[in-house]
Amino acid sequence: MSNIQRILQRILVALDFSDCAWDVANHALKLAQGLGADVLLVHVDELPQGINKDTPVTNEAGETLAAGAYLHGASEGAMADYLKFFESKGVSAESDLLSGPIAESIVASANEHQAEMIVMGTHGRRGMSRLLAGSVAEKVSRLASCPVTTLRTEYKESCTAQGCDWCDSHVSKERRQLMAEAEG
């Protein structure tokens, strides 16, 4: 990279760890390689309503942890695979694991780390599913001060959801457990 001028210094790659997040990672890899940029991989854990970061939860090993730490531990494991992927392809990568409102946290991380572009996936929700789930990508695009590139995920026959509108593969087993506990 020494004799190629870097066009961008840092691209923030927002990952939800869904089945399609690897498509986003591959797209971001090509951009980073082509533009000579480093990547900042960001994932945001959002606690279910009714659960706070200190709510005690029991993991599969029978240990009691705070809900925030429980989600964070699962996210660290998933993020490690993405970090290895980028590093193995010669792209410098670091991660930022956050907790809070997803869109706002992504934009705050982009600002804090001086990202010059955000790359993220969108499930392309429409109709009732968009009304219920909202659009994180749309909100990030409205709030961000840098360009946002969205990659529309593609439905695959191996998907368990009836379509991208209803995809919930980004919901980890740990978050599902917390959601169940919030419901009582």
N, CA, C and O of each residue as an XYZ file, in Angstrom:
736
protein
N       0.825     -1.195      0.000
C       0.000      0.000      0.000
C       0.866      1.253      0.000
O       0.336      2.351     -0.173
N       2.168      1.131      0.187
C       3.026      2.302      0.323
C       3.027      3.199     -0.906
O       3.073      4.420     -0.755
N       2.979      2.652     -2.112
C       3.009      3.498     -3.299
C       1.612      3.756     -3.879
O       1.492      4.346     -4.952
N       0.571      3.324     -3.188
C      -0.793      3.632     -3.595
C      -1.367      4.609     -2.584
O      -1.352      4.353     -1.379
N      -1.866      5.718     -3.077
C      -2.453      6.700     -2.172
C      -3.783      6.178     -1.643
O      -4.618      5.681     -2.399
N      -3.965      6.298     -0.336
C      -5.201      5.854      0.288
C      -6.287      6.874      0.013
O      -6.114      8.065      0.273
N      -7.410      6.402     -0.514
C      -8.537      7.277     -0.800
C      -9.335      7.528      0.469
O      -9.740      8.658      0.742
N      -9.560      6.473      1.245
C     -10.237      6.580      2.539
C      -9.335      5.961      3.591
O      -8.599      5.014      3.313
N      -9.397      6.496      4.794
C      -8.614      5.943      5.891
C      -9.374      4.818      6.598
O      -8.799      3.776      6.911
N     -10.694      5.040      6.852
C     -11.432      4.078      7.665
C     -12.867      3.922      7.171
O     -13.571      4.900      6.920
N     -13.275      2.669      7.041
C     -14.655      2.320      6.716
C     -15.242      1.599      7.919
O     -14.680      0.611      8.391
N     -16.352      2.084      8.405
C     -17.070      1.389      9.467
C     -17.988      0.358      8.818
O     -18.758      0.680      7.913
N     -17.898     -0.870      9.285
C     -18.734     -1.954      8.773
C     -19.650     -2.390      9.904
O     -19.198     -2.972     10.891
N     -20.940     -2.108      9.758
C     -21.922     -2.469     10.784
C     -22.384     -3.898     10.534
O     -22.871     -4.221      9.451
N     -22.231     -4.739     11.530
C     -22.574     -6.159     11.413
C     -23.643     -6.518     12.426
O     -23.526     -6.196     13.608
N     -24.687     -7.188     11.954
C     -25.734     -7.650     12.872
C     -25.607     -9.140     13.179
O     -26.421     -9.695     13.917
N     -24.599     -9.780     12.618
C     -24.332    -11.207     12.792
C     -25.453    -12.086     12.242
O     -25.586    -13.241     12.645
N     -26.253    -11.555     11.330
C     -27.278    -12.360     10.669
C     -26.615    -13.299      9.670
O     -25.407    -13.224      9.446
N     -27.403    -14.176      9.074
C     -26.869    -15.083      8.058
C     -26.273    -14.312      6.878
O     -25.370    -14.811      6.205
N     -26.764    -13.120      6.628
C     -26.305    -12.320      5.487
C     -25.158    -11.366      5.829
O     -24.663    -10.662      4.948
N     -24.733    -11.334      7.079
C     -23.665    -10.413      7.471
C     -22.357    -10.712      6.742
O     -21.547     -9.811      6.521
N     -22.151    -11.973      6.370
C     -20.926    -12.295      5.618
C     -20.955    -11.666      4.232
O     -19.905    -11.310      3.699
N     -22.137    -11.522      3.639
C     -22.245    -10.815      2.354
C     -21.801     -9.369      2.514
O     -21.093     -8.830      1.664
N     -22.223     -8.748      3.610
C     -21.833     -7.366      3.906
C     -20.318     -7.298      4.112
O     -19.657     -6.395      3.599
N     -19.774     -8.252      4.862
C     -18.333     -8.274      5.116
C     -17.541     -8.415      3.819
O     -16.534     -7.733      3.631
N     -17.988     -9.288      2.933
C     -17.297     -9.463      1.641
C     -17.344     -8.188      0.808
O     -16.345     -7.815      0.194
N     -18.489     -7.520      0.779
C     -18.625     -6.260      0.043
C     -17.693     -5.203      0.637
O     -16.993     -4.504     -0.095
N     -17.689     -5.094      1.953
C     -16.828     -4.116      2.623
C     -15.354     -4.435      2.390
O     -14.539     -3.523      2.248
N     -15.009     -5.713      2.351
C     -13.628     -6.113      2.082
C     -13.172     -5.586      0.722
O     -12.090     -5.012      0.602
N     -14.005     -5.785     -0.300
C     -13.660     -5.313     -1.641
C     -13.498     -3.797     -1.668
O     -12.577     -3.276     -2.297
N     -14.391     -3.096     -0.986
C     -14.275     -1.637     -0.911
C     -12.985     -1.228     -0.207
O     -12.256     -0.364     -0.694
N     -12.707     -1.841      0.921
C     -11.509     -1.493      1.686
C     -10.243     -1.765      0.881
O      -9.319     -0.951      0.877
N     -10.200     -2.904      0.204
C      -9.032     -3.226     -0.615
C      -8.881     -2.227     -1.764
O      -7.777     -1.756     -2.038
N      -9.979     -1.911     -2.428
C      -9.936     -0.993     -3.558
C      -9.618      0.439     -3.179
O      -8.993      1.167     -3.950
N     -10.047      0.845     -1.995
C      -9.847      2.226     -1.561
C      -8.643      2.382     -0.634
O      -8.277      3.501     -0.276
N      -8.035      1.280     -0.251
C      -6.884      1.348      0.642
C      -7.250      1.727      2.060
O      -6.470      2.388      2.746
N      -8.415      1.322      2.506
C      -8.894      1.724      3.830
C      -8.748      0.606      4.855
O      -8.711     -0.575      4.512
N      -8.668      1.004      6.114
C      -8.792      0.083      7.236
C     -10.279     -0.045      7.528
O     -11.079      0.773      7.072
N     -10.649     -1.070      8.288
C     -12.054     -1.210      8.658
C     -12.217     -1.222     10.164
O     -11.364     -1.699     10.912
N     -13.343     -0.679     10.573
C     -13.787     -0.747     11.956
C     -15.073     -1.550     11.930
O     -16.081     -1.101     11.385
N     -15.043     -2.732     12.516
C     -16.204     -3.609     12.551
C     -17.006     -3.288     13.797
O     -16.481     -3.336     14.910
N     -18.280     -2.961     13.613
C     -19.125     -2.539     14.721
C     -20.334     -3.453     14.832
O     -20.991     -3.775     13.842
N     -20.607     -3.861     16.065
C     -21.829     -4.601     16.373
C     -22.440     -3.960     17.607
O     -21.734     -3.596     18.547
N     -23.757     -3.828     17.592
C     -24.456     -3.228     18.723
C     -25.411     -4.252     19.322
O     -26.288     -4.787     18.644
N     -25.215     -4.511     20.613
C     -26.154     -5.350     21.358
C     -27.238     -4.436     21.908
O     -26.950     -3.465     22.607
N     -28.470     -4.752     21.590
C     -29.588     -3.992     22.137
C     -30.354     -4.912     23.068
O     -30.894     -5.934     22.646
N     -30.395     -4.539     24.332
C     -31.100     -5.355     25.311
C     -32.601     -5.276     25.070
O     -33.111     -4.217     24.704
N     -33.313     -6.379     25.269
C     -34.770     -6.357     25.107
C     -35.408     -5.412     26.123
O     -34.880     -5.189     27.213
N     -36.544     -4.870     25.740
C     -37.276     -3.997     26.648
C     -37.607     -4.765     27.928
O     -38.067     -5.906     27.879
N     -37.367     -4.125     29.071
C     -37.626     -4.767     30.357
C     -36.401     -5.429     30.963
O     -36.447     -5.901     32.099
N     -35.304     -5.466     30.214
C     -34.050     -6.042     30.707
C     -33.013     -4.927     30.707
O     -32.872     -4.212     29.715
N     -32.282     -4.771     31.814
C     -31.194     -3.792     31.800
C     -29.869     -4.533     31.866
O     -29.838     -5.748     32.066
N     -28.781     -3.806     31.699
C     -27.469     -4.452     31.588
C     -27.074     -5.230     32.838
O     -26.238     -6.130     32.768
N     -27.665     -4.892     33.976
C     -27.321     -5.563     35.229
C     -28.285     -6.689     35.618
O     -28.090     -7.332     36.649
N     -29.317     -6.934     34.813
C     -30.262     -8.004     35.112
C     -29.528     -9.340     35.138
O     -28.836     -9.673     34.175
N     -29.661    -10.116     36.219
C     -28.963    -11.404     36.271
C     -29.579    -12.421     35.311
O     -30.800    -12.514     35.179
N     -28.717    -13.171     34.653
C     -29.145    -14.214     33.723
C     -28.209    -15.405     33.898
O     -27.021    -15.235     34.174
N     -28.746    -16.601     33.735
C     -27.949    -17.813     33.873
C     -27.608    -18.356     32.498
O     -28.497    -18.595     31.680
N     -26.311    -18.550     32.241
C     -25.880    -19.081     30.944
C     -25.983    -20.604     30.915
O     -26.387    -21.227     31.897
N     -25.613    -21.196     29.774
C     -25.724    -22.648     29.594
C     -24.860    -23.435     30.580
O     -25.166    -24.582     30.905
N     -23.774    -22.808     31.055
C     -22.878    -23.476     32.007
C     -23.381    -23.358     33.446
O     -22.753    -23.875     34.370
N     -24.521    -22.672     33.637
C     -25.088    -22.519     34.969
C     -24.538    -21.330     35.741
O     -24.855    -21.151     36.917
N     -23.712    -20.511     35.085
C     -23.148    -19.328     35.734
C     -24.134    -18.169     35.630
O     -24.827    -18.016     34.624
N     -24.188    -17.353     36.688
C     -25.039    -16.172     36.660
C     -24.196    -14.970     36.257
O     -23.165    -14.687     36.867
N     -24.644    -14.270     35.225
C     -23.951    -13.097     34.688
C     -24.935    -11.949     34.570
O     -26.148    -12.157     34.580
N     -24.411    -10.741     34.459
C     -25.245     -9.594     34.132
C     -25.629     -9.705     32.662
O     -24.815    -10.137     31.846
N     -26.851     -9.323     32.312
C     -27.362     -9.461     30.936
C     -26.450     -8.782     29.916
O     -26.207     -9.329     28.840
N     -25.949     -7.601     30.245
C     -25.055     -6.896     29.324
C     -23.788     -7.679     29.044
O     -23.349     -7.768     27.897
N     -23.198     -8.249     30.086
C     -21.983     -9.049     29.924
C     -22.274    -10.338     29.167
O     -21.444    -10.808     28.389
N     -23.439    -10.900     29.393
C     -23.858    -12.133     28.716
C     -23.927    -11.919     27.203
O     -23.385    -12.715     26.436
N     -24.593    -10.848     26.779
C     -24.669    -10.538     25.347
C     -23.302    -10.183     24.787
O     -22.938    -10.611     23.691
N     -22.549     -9.398     25.544
C     -21.232     -8.952     25.081
C     -20.305    -10.140     24.827
O     -19.570    -10.156     23.840
N     -20.340    -11.133     25.714
C     -19.496    -12.315     25.538
C     -19.812    -13.064     24.257
O     -18.908    -13.509     23.550
N     -21.089    -13.203     23.960
C     -21.485    -13.878     22.718
C     -21.036    -13.078     21.505
O     -20.596    -13.649     20.507
N     -21.145    -11.769     21.590
C     -20.748    -10.904     20.470
C     -19.244    -10.935     20.241
O     -18.794    -10.894     19.096
N     -18.464    -11.007     21.311
C     -17.007    -11.094     21.170
C     -16.617    -12.314     20.354
O     -15.754    -12.239     19.479
N     -17.260    -13.439     20.648
C     -16.957    -14.667     19.915
C     -17.277    -14.547     18.432
O     -16.486    -14.956     17.583
N     -18.437    -13.985     18.128
C     -18.826    -13.816     16.724
C     -17.902    -12.821     16.017
O     -17.508    -13.041     14.871
N     -17.563    -11.738     16.695
C     -16.723    -10.700     16.084
C     -15.327    -11.221     15.762
O     -14.724    -10.809     14.772
N     -14.820    -12.111     16.580
C     -13.475    -12.647     16.357
C     -13.348    -13.272     14.968
O     -12.308    -13.139     14.323
N     -14.388    -13.947     14.508
C     -14.360    -14.558     13.170
C     -14.249    -13.505     12.072
O     -13.529    -13.706     11.094
N     -14.947    -12.395     12.223
C     -14.887    -11.323     11.228
C     -13.521    -10.644     11.236
O     -12.985    -10.321     10.176
N     -12.957    -10.427     12.414
C     -11.625     -9.824     12.500
C     -10.592    -10.695     11.794
O      -9.759    -10.191     11.041
N     -10.646    -12.002     12.037
C      -9.714    -12.935     11.396
C      -9.883    -12.901      9.878
O      -8.900    -12.938      9.138
N     -11.129    -12.832      9.421
C     -11.408    -12.802      7.988
C     -10.724    -11.603      7.321
O     -10.021    -11.769      6.325
N     -10.926    -10.404      7.861
C     -10.326     -9.215      7.255
C      -8.804     -9.259      7.326
O      -8.127     -8.943      6.348
N      -8.270     -9.647      8.469
C      -6.817     -9.720      8.622
C      -6.221    -10.735      7.645
O      -5.147    -10.501      7.092
N      -6.915    -11.868      7.425
C      -6.401    -12.895      6.508
C      -6.378    -12.411      5.060
O      -5.652    -12.955      4.229
N      -7.169    -11.397      4.767
C      -7.214    -10.837      3.411
C      -6.339     -9.581      3.286
O      -6.372     -8.895      2.265
N      -5.559     -9.288      4.334
C      -4.624     -8.172      4.280
C      -5.223     -6.809      4.584
O      -4.615     -5.783      4.280
N      -6.404     -6.788      5.179
C      -7.039     -5.515      5.529
C      -6.984     -5.350      7.045
O      -7.454     -6.209      7.791
N      -6.411     -4.245      7.485
C      -6.327     -3.958      8.911
C      -7.733     -3.738      9.468
O      -8.511     -2.951      8.929
N      -8.045     -4.444     10.555
C      -9.389     -4.361     11.128
C      -9.321     -4.291     12.641
O      -8.478     -4.923     13.276
N     -10.227     -3.509     13.199
C     -10.436     -3.492     14.645
C     -11.933     -3.506     14.869
O     -12.717     -3.310     13.940
N     -12.326     -3.741     16.126
C     -13.753     -3.863     16.388
C     -14.196     -2.920     17.491
O     -13.400     -2.464     18.312
N     -15.477     -2.647     17.485
C     -16.123     -1.830     18.504
C     -17.441     -2.525     18.822
O     -18.379     -2.492     18.026
N     -17.502     -3.155     19.994
C     -18.726     -3.826     20.441
C     -19.453     -2.886     21.384
O     -18.913     -2.474     22.411
N     -20.676     -2.555     21.027
C     -21.429     -1.538     21.747
C     -22.739     -2.095     22.277
O     -23.175     -3.182     21.897
N     -23.348     -1.332     23.153
C     -24.668     -1.659     23.663
C     -25.491     -0.388     23.658
O     -25.006      0.675     24.046
N     -26.742     -0.495     23.220
C     -27.610      0.676     23.203
C     -28.498      0.670     21.982
O     -28.650     -0.354     21.317
N     -29.096      1.834     21.684
C     -29.912      1.936     20.476
C     -29.011      1.741     19.245
O     -27.964      2.379     19.131
N     -29.416      0.876     18.348
C     -28.521      0.422     17.281
C     -28.070      1.550     16.353
O     -26.870      1.789     16.220
N     -29.000      2.238     15.715
C     -28.630      3.259     14.732
C     -27.792      4.363     15.365
O     -26.768      4.769     14.815
N     -28.226      4.840     16.511
C     -27.511      5.924     17.181
C     -26.106      5.484     17.588
O     -25.162      6.269     17.504
N     -25.966      4.245     18.023
C     -24.661      3.726     18.442
C     -23.715      3.589     17.254
O     -22.526      3.882     17.371
N     -24.232      3.147     16.117
C     -23.404      3.030     14.911
C     -22.885      4.402     14.506
O     -21.697      4.559     14.223
N     -23.762      5.392     14.476
C     -23.373      6.751     14.070
C     -22.387      7.341     15.079
O     -21.421      7.994     14.682
N     -22.613      7.124     16.363
C     -21.690      7.634     17.383
C     -20.304      7.015     17.217
O     -19.296      7.707     17.358
N     -20.248      5.720     16.920
C     -18.966      5.055     16.699
C     -18.275      5.613     15.460
O     -17.065      5.840     15.467
N     -19.049      5.834     14.392
C     -18.473      6.419     13.167
C     -17.862      7.782     13.473
O     -16.762      8.087     13.011
N     -18.560      8.594     14.241
C     -18.046      9.917     14.594
C     -16.809      9.808     15.480
O     -15.804     10.477     15.237
N     -16.884      8.971     16.498
C     -15.773      8.825     17.444
C     -14.500      8.334     16.757
O     -13.404      8.805     17.062
N     -14.647      7.388     15.832
C     -13.491      6.782     15.171
C     -13.174      7.415     13.815
O     -12.343      6.903     13.065
N     -13.825      8.507     13.512
C     -13.601      9.273     12.276
C     -13.710      8.416     11.018
O     -12.882      8.501     10.112
N     -14.753      7.589     10.987
C     -15.015      6.778      9.792
C     -15.454      7.694      8.660
O     -16.208      8.644      8.872
N     -14.984      7.406      7.479
C     -15.313      8.227      6.317
C     -16.420      7.618      5.461
O     -16.884      8.223      4.495
N     -16.834      6.405      5.838
C     -17.919      5.715      5.148
C     -18.458      4.650      6.085
O     -17.716      4.071      6.878
N     -19.749      4.397      5.988
C     -20.384      3.305      6.715
C     -20.922      2.317      5.686
O     -21.572      2.708      4.717
N     -20.647      1.038      5.904
C     -21.179     -0.027      5.052
C     -22.030     -0.917      5.943
O     -21.589     -1.362      7.003
N     -23.252     -1.170      5.500
C     -24.144     -2.020      6.295
C     -25.157     -2.716      5.403
O     -25.407     -2.287      4.277
N     -25.724     -3.767      5.902
C     -26.755     -4.481      5.181
C     -28.131     -3.946      5.527
O     -28.325     -3.268      6.536
N     -29.070     -4.267      4.670
C     -30.465     -3.968      4.941
C     -31.288     -5.169      4.510
O     -31.067     -5.739      3.441
N     -32.226     -5.541      5.341
C     -33.093     -6.671      5.014
C     -34.197     -6.262      4.049
O     -34.924     -7.115      3.541
N     -34.330     -4.962      3.791
C     -35.326     -4.496      2.829
C     -36.750     -4.715      3.289
O     -37.632     -5.050      2.498
N     -36.962     -4.523      4.573
C     -38.320     -4.735      5.101
C     -39.285     -3.742      4.475
O     -38.950     -2.589      4.201
N     -40.501     -4.240      4.261
C     -41.565     -3.406      3.694
C     -42.840     -3.653      4.497
O     -42.936     -4.613      5.262
N     -43.778     -2.799      4.312
C     -45.101     -3.013      4.890
C     -45.088     -3.153      6.393
O     -44.422     -2.397      7.100
N     -45.842     -4.141      6.877
C     -46.026     -4.329      8.311
C     -44.709     -4.650      9.018
O     -44.473     -4.165     10.124
N     -43.846     -5.461      8.396
C     -42.588     -5.816      9.059
C     -41.704     -4.579      9.253
O     -40.994     -4.479     10.253
N     -41.744     -3.640      8.305
C     -40.963     -2.408      8.452
C     -41.564     -1.539      9.548
O     -40.837     -0.918     10.324
N     -42.876     -1.497      9.611
C     -43.551     -0.733     10.646
C     -43.198     -1.280     12.026
O     -42.960     -0.516     12.960
N     -43.165     -2.609     12.150
C     -42.879     -3.232     13.430
C     -41.394     -3.203     13.772
O     -41.031     -2.916     14.913
N     -40.539     -3.494     12.811
C     -39.107     -3.615     13.083
C     -38.341     -2.334     12.786
O     -37.238     -2.147     13.301
N     -38.899     -1.449     11.967
C     -38.189     -0.232     11.613
C     -37.075     -0.515     10.635
O     -36.891     -1.652     10.200
N     -36.349      0.498     10.297
C     -35.232      0.339      9.395
C     -34.007      1.005      9.999
O     -33.880      2.229      9.996
N     -33.114      0.180     10.515
C     -31.875      0.697     11.094
C     -31.062      1.394     10.007
O     -30.515      2.472     10.238
N     -30.980      0.785      8.824
C     -30.192      1.374      7.739
C     -30.718      2.760      7.362
O     -29.938      3.683      7.127
N     -32.035      2.899      7.308
C     -32.614      4.198      6.970
C     -32.275      5.235      8.034
O     -31.940      6.375      7.709
N     -32.360      4.849      9.283
C     -32.063      5.784     10.375
C     -30.579      6.162     10.379
O     -30.243      7.327     10.588
N     -29.695      5.195     10.151
C     -28.262      5.491     10.077
C     -28.004      6.464      8.936
O     -27.234      7.411      9.094
N     -28.635      6.245      7.794
C     -28.457      7.140      6.642
C     -28.890      8.568      6.960
O     -28.267      9.527      6.504
N     -29.950      8.705      7.738
C     -30.427     10.049      8.116
C     -29.504     10.726      9.111
O     -29.303     11.938      9.043
N     -28.933      9.953     10.044
C     -28.145     10.532     11.132
C     -26.660     10.713     10.822
O     -26.007     11.577     11.408
N     -26.129      9.917      9.918
C     -24.683      9.902      9.673
C     -24.217     11.163      8.947
O     -24.927     11.733      8.119
N     -22.998     11.573      9.288
C     -22.405     12.730      8.621
C     -21.467     12.297      7.496
O     -20.878     13.140      6.820
N     -21.325     10.985      7.294
C     -20.502     10.459      6.207
C     -21.391      9.621      5.282
O     -22.517      9.287      5.650
N     -20.903      9.282      4.097
C     -21.710      8.438      3.200
C     -22.008      7.073      3.810
O     -21.183      6.508      4.528
N     -23.198      6.553      3.514
C     -23.625      5.239      3.976
C     -23.924      4.383      2.758
O     -24.756      4.739      1.923
N     -23.248      3.266      2.667
C     -23.488      2.317      1.590
C     -24.268      1.145      2.171
O     -23.816      0.494      3.113
N     -25.432      0.884      1.608
C     -26.232     -0.236      2.084
C     -26.225     -1.352      1.051
O     -26.277     -1.113     -0.156
N     -26.160     -2.547      1.547
C     -26.179     -3.734      0.701
C     -27.462     -4.482      0.998
O     -27.663     -4.964      2.113
N     -28.322     -4.581      0.016
C     -29.591     -5.286      0.170
C     -29.306     -6.771      0.242
O     -28.728     -7.351     -0.677
N     -29.717     -7.384      1.348
C     -29.483     -8.816      1.502
C     -30.345     -9.584      0.508
O     -31.373     -9.099      0.034
N     -29.902    -10.771      0.216
C     -30.567    -11.580     -0.798
C     -31.113    -12.852     -0.167
O     -30.401    -13.559      0.547
N     -32.367    -13.134     -0.433
C     -32.987    -14.342      0.112
C     -32.342    -15.574     -0.503
O     -32.139    -15.651     -1.715
N     -32.026    -16.533      0.355
C     -31.416    -17.780     -0.087
C     -32.334    -18.934      0.312
O     -33.075    -18.836      1.290
N     -32.283    -19.995     -0.429
C     -33.134    -21.151     -0.133
C     -32.843    -21.740      1.242
O     -33.710    -22.379      1.838
N     -31.628    -21.530      1.752
C     -31.260    -22.065      3.062
C     -31.809    -21.225      4.216
O     -31.716    -21.627      5.376
N     -32.381    -20.060      3.901
C     -32.918    -19.180      4.948
C     -34.111    -19.841      5.629
O     -34.912    -20.520      4.986
N     -34.216    -19.635      6.927
C     -35.324    -20.212      7.674
C     -36.555    -19.315      7.638
O     -37.672    -19.799      7.818
N     -36.372    -18.023      7.408
C     -37.511    -17.090      7.340
C     -38.185    -17.221      5.980
O     -37.572    -17.664      5.009
N     -39.448    -16.831      5.925
C     -40.177    -16.911      4.660
C     -39.697    -15.861      3.663
O     -40.004    -15.952      2.474
N     -38.965    -14.887      4.126
C     -38.398    -13.858      3.261
C     -37.551    -12.907      4.093
O     -37.594    -12.939      5.323
N     -36.786    -12.066      3.423
C     -35.908    -11.126      4.128
C     -36.695    -10.190      5.043
O     -36.176     -9.726      6.058
N     -37.947     -9.915      4.679
C     -38.781     -9.041      5.509
C     -38.879     -9.547      6.941
O     -38.940     -8.750      7.878
N     -38.895    -10.857      7.117
C     -39.146    -11.454      8.426
C     -37.917    -12.140      9.002
O     -38.022    -12.895      9.968
N     -36.766    -11.886      8.421
C     -35.537    -12.522      8.882
C     -35.241    -12.117     10.326
O     -35.295    -10.939     10.679
N     -34.932    -13.105     11.142
C     -34.512    -12.816     12.508
C     -33.236    -13.587     12.845
O     -32.963    -13.881     14.009
N     -32.464    -13.907     11.811
C     -31.233    -14.667     12.040
C     -30.191    -13.848     12.801
O     -29.210    -14.402     13.297
N     -30.396    -12.542     12.895
C     -29.474    -11.693     13.658
C     -29.718    -11.775     15.168
O     -28.927    -11.256     15.955
N     -30.798    -12.419     15.564
C     -31.126    -12.525     16.982
C     -30.404    -13.753     17.547
O     -30.755    -14.891     17.235
N     -29.400    -13.505     18.376
C     -28.603    -14.591     18.944
C     -29.422    -15.404     19.946
O     -30.451    -14.949     20.443
N     -28.947    -16.605     20.228
C     -29.642    -17.439     21.216
C     -29.617    -16.762     22.575
O     -30.543    -16.941     23.367
N     -28.580    -15.990     22.860
C     -28.501    -15.271     24.128
C     -29.576    -14.181     24.198
O     -30.221    -14.007     25.232
N     -29.763    -13.451     23.097
C     -30.793    -12.414     23.092
C     -32.187    -13.049     23.154
O     -33.085    -12.521     23.811
N     -32.361    -14.178     22.471
C     -33.651    -14.890     22.547
C     -33.967    -15.280     23.990
O     -35.107    -15.168     24.441
N     -32.942    -15.738     24.704
C     -33.144    -16.106     26.113
C     -33.555    -14.871     26.918
O     -34.462    -14.949     27.747
N     -32.896    -13.737     26.682
C     -33.249    -12.523     27.417
C     -34.660    -12.048     27.062
O     -35.388    -11.565     27.929
N     -35.044    -12.182     25.797
C     -36.387    -11.794     25.379
C     -37.423    -12.664     26.097
O     -38.456    -12.171     26.548
N     -37.130    -13.964     26.195
C     -38.055    -14.875     26.885
C     -38.170    -14.505     28.364
O     -39.258    -14.547     28.940
N     -37.056    -14.147     28.963
C     -37.086    -13.773     30.375
C     -37.835    -12.458     30.574
O     -38.504    -12.276     31.592
N     -37.728    -11.540     29.610
C     -38.441    -10.262     29.715
C     -39.953    -10.484     29.640
O     -40.728     -9.766     30.273
N     -40.363    -11.489     28.859
C     -41.789    -11.789     28.715
C     -42.341    -12.550     29.917
O     -43.554    -12.677     30.089
N     -41.423    -13.055     30.746
C     -41.851    -13.747     31.961
C     -41.922    -15.183     31.771
O     -42.268    -15.913     32.700
